[in-house]
Amino acid sequence: MDRKESGNAYELGCRLVKGPRLTVLPDTAGDKCAIGLSPTPSGRKGTHSKARQTDKHTLNIVQINTSGISNKKIELGKLFNTQSIHVALLQETQHRNTDLHMTGYTPHPCKCKNCQGIVTYIRNDIHGEVKANSVAQPTDILEATVWFQDRKYTILNNYNPAHLNDTEFHQTILAGDFNGHSPLWGYKDHNKTGEVLENISHTTNLIILQDRDSPPTLLHRAHNTLSRPDLTILSSDLHHKHNIQVLDDIGSDHLPILTTLHEPCSRKFERKTRWNFKKANWSRFKETTDNLLTAIKPTGDDPNLLCSQITEVILKAAADCIPRGCRKAYKPFWNTNIEQAVKTRQEARKQMEKNPTIENKILYNKISTLVKRKVKTAKKEKWTKTCENLDLRKDGAKAWSLLNNLNGEKRRKNPKTLSTGDETIV
């Protein structure tokens, strides 16, 4: 049988190619599409979270005021991986002396000297670019243009409100820590920022998703109060196909907000696999190929038939003796001890929100410190184990790979859009 006619999804010696995944047309015309979902009701968890995790046609955007990113990168990486985040909007990162690298993501930090640090992360398989919005000064805004499922989105990472000149927006998301007070989303008073946001909501086609019944995202430890300074604003053309939920904390006073945009199912993606020759059982491969090749009896003068038979033997032996797959990115420092400590901290925060006593506040602060200590310990243990297992006499390639990872010379970045004049080419 000819290899091209067999229809197998692998080839011997095939390497994983970096870039867009293979696209396959839907099996049937009746594939369901997750569109028209309404916002989730009040609560920490969304009602459509399970469907979102299995639907590959959703754009996942997370926003959070990190209150400093240096000691939260491990938990952020776990959050990005678990929730399949495409774009992350971070505020108050205080990143000036911090390495912003996150595996699989490209950081786009604000470079102004007045803010405490807003950063937009874009996953490396997403086309997009980020620029500072100079029109909105002195407001801090990073404007990201992202292409997803052949659609263009404008995503604004805000710290304090945006002073917008336009009144009509398309495929636009504004999210961040706005610090605006208004009874519309649960405050008892107004401030100037809240009035600006109300005016934006009344004079444009932008819709504020939070209201007085939305879960609060800020736990003010000094005053033991809960509030909603973190807002998500969508253009009206996205309102019918979004889902929003408040996630568990990652050690910040602010809770993350996950916004999911559902798009029609126009295509399916297959993860391309590769052969893992380092874990191959070569002695078994040799024995298997010898037995199968011996059974071949050449007949006739057709060399193509003999070539096809030999190719099938090699591929069959390889499928039995050489593992293949495509491993997803993972966080090496996450372990069961950190997992348990984080869950304990999340429960302590919920208890403090329900009953803000001095005892509960002290307990929450102690557990938060314990999580930081466990993360640092895990990182030190991982580094020690990596160095101990590195044999420079035979692991030269591993040593250079480790050095390259440390200095960041070969870090991947998300692809940028190509433009010719006023036209954008992806």
Buried (B, 14 or more C-beta within 10 A) or exposed (E): EEBEEEEEEBEEEEEEEEEEBEEEEEEEEEEEBBEEBEBBEEEBEBBBBEBBBEBEBBBBBBBBBBBBBEBBBBBBBBBBBEBBBBBBBBBBBBBEEBEBEBBBBBBBBBEEEEBBBBBBBBBBBBBBBBEBBEEBEEBBBBBBBBBBBEEBBBBBBBBBBBBBEEEEBEBBBBBBBBBBBBEBBBBEEBEEBBBBBBEBBEEBBBBBBBEEEBBBBBBEBEEBEBBBBBBBBBBBEBBEBBBBBBBBBBBBBBBBBBBBBBBEBEBBEEEBBBBEEEEBEEEEBEEBBEEBEEEEEEEEEEEEBBEBBBBBBBBEBBBEBBEBEEEEEEBBBBBEEBEEBBEBBBEBBBBBBEEBEEEBBEBBBEBBEEBBEBBEEBBEEEEEEEEEEEEEEEEEEBEEEBEEEEEEEEBEEBBBBEEEEEEBEE
